[in-house]
Amino acid sequence: MIGPIARGIDWSMLQLGYLLQPNGDEANPRLQEALEFLNGADFIPAESQPAQIAFDNFEHFRFPTARPSKFAENNTVYGHLYRCGENWQERPAIVLLHGGDIMRGGSGSTAYRRFPRIARLCNQAGFNAARLVEPCHFVRHPRERGALDDLNYLRMAEIFFAQGVADIRAFVGWLLSEGVPGVALWGVSYGGWLAGLTACRDARPAAVVLTMPGVCMNHLSLQYEKIVWRRKRELMQARNPAHRALDHTALSLLTGTPVIEKHNILLIEGMNDRIAAPEPIEELWQAWSHPEIWRLSHGHLSWMAKLGVAPRVIDWLRSRV
């Protein structure tokens, strides 16, 4: 019964997500500009400066993003640092990256709300842990009503991907500048996509874990087929040619090559996942020359309830960070 329940939960949340999703700027998608940006050197620059961290208290921190957008709320990165004891700088760190939230301005995705529990497990295992709020999510969501209704491909590439990767790299730089001996990235869904893009451009992370990651734009076409709202389904399916074009750029993990050792890459696939389908993750496993992969029975939203996954991942990281 685990499989049908997991698939049912994913299917229901998929319908809700597309029902609430803004349509975007269909009149001016700015696809050609997005393709040029994603194929250019400015998408993920070679250099990255450490973040200028300010702590509001012992745990909560913030820093200005290196890639400001037109939304003031989005230009400050927020996060939590769960230190491993008084001499925390002597311990490695795991950076937890959440998935895309259906409402984005809500209280947090399923993974983000569960990260404090995983952070405590990290601390018990001798790791520092941190979680970041990714672009336009939660407290970083624009407060102006309908601010993202005119989202186009260029803005998507600049904010949700270029800015997201820049924020991660800046925070990794800060951790290393503090003396932390090693940093791992553990991303879920959208966070996994960002972690994968980072691993293809930045050799500083010692290891990366991609849990049911986004892989490429084409994987969204697998979601569109499941939308029950006919007008929404047809609108989304009309984007498939643009998505195929975007998948020939550095946005797709299938076009990239990790700059960290294959031994230090872990892919986690949900065999009952109906949001990040297994097929693109299998393609990624092939494209990245068969790093370690765990094929688990959970769905996209049920993995957090599967006992033992988080401790197993932390144990995997223990010998790599």
matplotlib code that plots the C-alpha trace (Angstrom):
import matplotlib.pyplot as plt

x = [0.0, 3.0, 3.3, -0.3, -0.5, 2.8, 1.7, -1.7, -0.2, 2.1, -0.7, -3.0, -0.3, 0.6, -3.0, -3.1, 0.3, -0.7, -4.1, -2.5, 0.5, 0.5, 0.3, 3.5, 4.2, 3.0, 3.0, 6.7, 8.4, 11.9, 13.1, 16.0, 17.4, 17.2, 19.1, 21.8, 22.1, 22.2, 24.9, 27.0, 29.7, 27.5, 25.1, 27.4, 30.6, 34.0, 34.5, 32.4, 33.0, 32.2, 28.8, 28.8, 27.0, 25.1, 23.5, 20.2, 20.8, 22.8, 21.1, 19.4, 21.5, 21.1, 23.3, 22.8, 22.6, 25.4, 22.8, 20.0, 16.7, 14.0, 12.2, 13.6, 12.4, 14.3, 17.6, 18.4, 19.2, 18.0, 19.0, 19.7, 23.0, 22.9, 26.4, 28.0, 29.3, 31.5, 34.3, 32.0, 34.5, 36.5, 33.6, 32.5, 29.1, 26.1, 24.0, 20.4, 18.6, 14.8, 12.4, 10.1, 7.1, 3.7, 2.7, 6.3, 5.2, 3.9, 5.6, 7.9, 8.1, 7.8, 11.6, 12.3, 10.0, 11.7, 15.2, 15.6, 15.1, 17.7, 20.0, 19.9, 20.9, 23.8, 24.9, 24.8, 27.0, 29.5, 28.4, 27.3, 24.1, 22.6, 19.5, 19.0, 15.9, 16.1, 15.1, 11.5, 10.5, 8.9, 10.2, 11.9, 8.7, 7.7, 4.9, 3.3, 0.2, 0.8, 4.5, 5.4, 2.5, 4.6, 7.4, 9.3, 12.1, 14.8, 13.6, 13.3, 16.9, 18.2, 16.3, 15.5, 18.7, 21.6, 20.7, 20.0, 23.5, 25.2, 23.6, 24.8, 28.3, 28.6, 27.5, 29.9, 32.7, 31.8, 31.8, 35.2, 36.5, 35.5, 37.8, 35.2, 37.2, 34.7, 31.2, 28.6, 25.4, 22.2, 19.4, 15.9, 13.9, 14.5, 17.3, 18.8, 18.8, 20.7, 23.1, 23.7, 24.4, 26.8, 28.6, 29.2, 30.9, 32.4, 34.9, 34.8, 31.9, 33.4, 30.2, 26.7, 23.5, 20.7, 17.4, 14.7, 16.3, 14.9, 17.2, 16.0, 13.0, 11.8, 11.0, 8.2, 6.4, 6.0, 4.1, 1.9, 0.4, -1.0, -2.8, -6.5, -7.4, -7.6, -6.9, -4.0, -2.7, -2.8, -1.2, 1.7, 2.1, 2.5, 5.7, 7.4, 9.2, 10.7, 11.7, 13.5, 15.5, 16.4, 17.6, 20.4, 21.9, 23.8, 20.4, 20.0, 22.1, 22.3, 24.6, 27.0, 29.9, 30.5, 33.9, 33.9, 34.8, 32.1, 32.7, 31.3, 28.0, 24.9, 21.6, 18.4, 15.4, 11.9, 10.5, 6.9, 7.6, 5.0, 6.6, 10.3, 9.8, 12.5, 13.2, 15.2, 17.2, 18.1, 19.2, 21.3, 22.9, 23.9, 25.2, 27.3, 28.9, 27.1, 27.7, 26.1, 22.3, 19.7, 16.4, 13.9, 10.2, 8.9, 7.3, 8.2, 6.4, 6.6, 10.3, 10.6, 8.4, 10.6, 12.5, 16.2, 16.8, 18.3, 20.7, 21.8, 22.6, 24.5, 26.5, 27.3, 28.6, 30.7, 33.5, 33.4, 33.4]
y = [0.0, 2.3, 2.9, 3.9, 6.2, 7.9, 8.3, 9.6, 12.3, 13.5, 13.5, 15.6, 18.1, 18.4, 19.3, 22.0, 23.4, 23.9, 25.3, 28.0, 28.7, 32.0, 31.7, 33.7, 36.2, 34.2, 37.4, 38.1, 35.0, 36.4, 32.9, 34.0, 36.3, 33.5, 31.1, 33.7, 34.3, 30.6, 30.0, 32.9, 33.3, 35.4, 32.6, 31.0, 33.1, 31.5, 33.7, 33.9, 36.1, 34.9, 36.1, 39.0, 37.2, 39.1, 37.2, 38.3, 35.8, 32.7, 30.7, 33.1, 34.9, 36.9, 38.3, 40.4, 38.3, 38.8, 38.9, 41.4, 41.2, 43.9, 42.5, 44.1, 41.3, 38.8, 40.5, 39.4, 35.7, 34.2, 31.1, 29.1, 27.8, 24.8, 24.8, 21.6, 22.7, 25.6, 24.8, 24.5, 25.9, 22.7, 20.5, 20.0, 21.4, 20.2, 22.8, 21.8, 23.1, 22.9, 22.2, 24.6, 25.5, 25.4, 28.8, 30.1, 32.8, 30.3, 29.0, 26.6, 23.5, 20.0, 19.6, 23.0, 22.5, 19.1, 20.4, 21.3, 17.6, 16.6, 19.3, 17.8, 14.5, 16.2, 17.8, 14.4, 12.9, 15.7, 18.0, 21.6, 22.1, 25.1, 25.7, 28.6, 30.3, 30.1, 32.9, 34.2, 31.6, 32.2, 35.4, 36.3, 36.2, 39.6, 41.1, 42.9, 41.0, 39.3, 40.2, 37.0, 36.8, 38.1, 35.6, 34.9, 32.6, 35.2, 36.2, 32.5, 31.9, 35.0, 34.6, 31.0, 29.6, 32.1, 33.8, 30.6, 29.1, 32.4, 32.4, 28.9, 29.5, 32.7, 30.8, 28.0, 30.6, 32.1, 28.7, 27.9, 31.4, 30.6, 27.6, 24.8, 21.9, 20.7, 21.5, 19.2, 20.2, 18.2, 19.4, 18.2, 18.7, 22.3, 22.5, 19.4, 21.0, 24.0, 21.7, 19.9, 23.1, 24.2, 20.9, 21.4, 24.8, 24.9, 22.3, 23.6, 21.4, 18.1, 16.1, 16.6, 14.7, 15.2, 13.9, 13.6, 16.6, 18.6, 17.7, 19.6, 21.5, 18.6, 16.7, 19.2, 17.8, 14.6, 16.6, 18.4, 15.1, 14.5, 17.9, 17.4, 21.1, 21.0, 24.7, 24.7, 21.4, 22.8, 26.1, 24.2, 21.8, 24.7, 25.5, 22.1, 23.5, 26.3, 23.8, 21.6, 24.6, 25.5, 21.9, 22.6, 25.1, 24.9, 25.0, 21.3, 19.0, 16.6, 19.1, 19.6, 17.6, 17.7, 19.2, 17.1, 13.5, 11.0, 9.1, 12.1, 12.4, 10.6, 10.6, 9.6, 8.5, 8.0, 5.1, 6.2, 9.9, 11.6, 15.1, 14.6, 11.5, 8.7, 8.8, 12.1, 11.0, 7.8, 9.9, 12.0, 8.9, 7.8, 11.3, 11.6, 8.2, 6.3, 7.9, 6.2, 6.1, 4.9, 3.9, 4.0, 3.2, 6.6, 9.4, 13.1, 14.2, 11.0, 10.6, 12.6, 10.0, 7.1, 6.0, 5.8, 7.9, 10.9, 8.9, 6.8, 10.0, 11.5, 8.2, 8.3, 11.8, 11.0, 9.4, 12.1, 15.4]
z = [0.0, 0.4, -3.3, -4.1, -1.1, -2.0, -5.6, -4.5, -2.2, -5.0, -7.6, -5.3, -4.5, -8.2, -9.0, -6.3, -7.3, -10.9, -9.9, -7.9, -10.2, -12.0, -15.8, -16.5, -19.3, -22.4, -24.6, -24.0, -22.8, -23.6, -24.5, -26.8, -24.2, -21.7, -24.0, -24.5, -20.8, -19.9, -22.6, -21.4, -18.8, -16.5, -15.7, -13.1, -13.0, -12.2, -9.2, -6.0, -3.0, 0.6, 1.9, 4.4, 7.2, 10.0, 12.8, 14.3, 17.2, 17.8, 15.1, 12.6, 10.0, 6.9, 4.1, 0.9, -2.3, -4.8, -7.6, -6.6, -8.4, -8.8, -5.7, -2.6, -0.3, -2.4, -2.1, 1.4, 2.0, 5.3, 7.0, 10.2, 11.4, 13.7, 15.3, 16.5, 19.9, 20.9, 18.6, 15.6, 13.1, 13.6, 12.3, 8.7, 7.6, 5.7, 3.9, 3.5, 0.4, 0.3, -2.6, -4.4, -2.3, -4.0, -2.4, -2.2, 0.2, 2.7, 5.8, 4.1, 2.0, 3.6, 3.6, 5.0, 8.0, 8.7, 8.3, 12.0, 12.9, 10.3, 11.6, 15.1, 13.6, 11.8, 15.1, 16.9, 14.1, 14.5, 11.6, 11.6, 9.6, 7.9, 5.9, 3.4, 2.1, -1.6, -4.0, -3.9, -1.3, 2.1, 3.7, 0.4, -1.6, -3.1, -1.0, -3.9, -5.0, -8.4, -8.5, -10.2, -12.5, -15.4, -14.9, -18.1, -19.0, -18.6, -15.1, -14.2, -15.2, -13.4, -10.2, -9.5, -10.9, -11.2, -8.0, -6.2, -7.1, -6.3, -2.8, -2.2, -3.4, -1.3, 1.9, 1.2, 0.8, 4.2, 5.9, 4.5, 5.4, 9.0, 9.0, 8.5, 7.2, 4.6, 3.3, 1.7, -0.1, 0.4, -1.9, -2.2, -5.5, -6.6, -4.0, -5.6, -9.0, -7.5, -5.7, -9.0, -10.9, -8.2, -8.3, -12.1, -11.6, -8.1, -6.8, -3.2, -1.9, -0.7, -1.5, -2.9, -2.3, -4.8, -3.4, -6.1, -7.9, -10.8, -13.7, -16.7, -18.0, -20.1, -16.9, -16.4, -19.5, -17.6, -14.9, -17.5, -18.7, -15.2, -14.9, -14.8, -15.5, -19.3, -20.0, -17.6, -19.0, -22.6, -21.5, -19.9, -22.8, -25.2, -23.4, -24.3, -27.4, -25.3, -22.6, -25.1, -26.2, -22.6, -22.1, -24.6, -22.2, -18.9, -17.1, -17.7, -15.4, -18.4, -20.2, -17.3, -15.8, -12.1, -11.0, -7.8, -7.6, -8.7, -5.5, -3.6, -5.5, -4.3, -6.2, -4.5, -6.6, -5.5, -7.5, -6.7, -7.3, -9.4, -9.2, -10.0, -12.1, -11.9, -15.7, -15.7, -12.7, -14.4, -17.4, -15.0, -13.5, -17.0, -18.0, -14.9, -15.4, -12.8, -9.4, -6.4, -6.6, -4.2, -5.7, -2.8, -2.7, -1.5, -3.4, -3.7, -0.5, 1.5, 1.7, 4.9, 6.6, 5.5, 8.5, 8.3, 5.2, 6.9, 9.2, 6.2, 4.2, 7.1, 7.5, 3.8, 4.2, 7.2, 5.1, 2.4, 4.2]

ax = plt.figure().add_subplot(projection="3d")
ax.plot(x, y, z, "-o")
ax.set_aspect("equal")
plt.show()
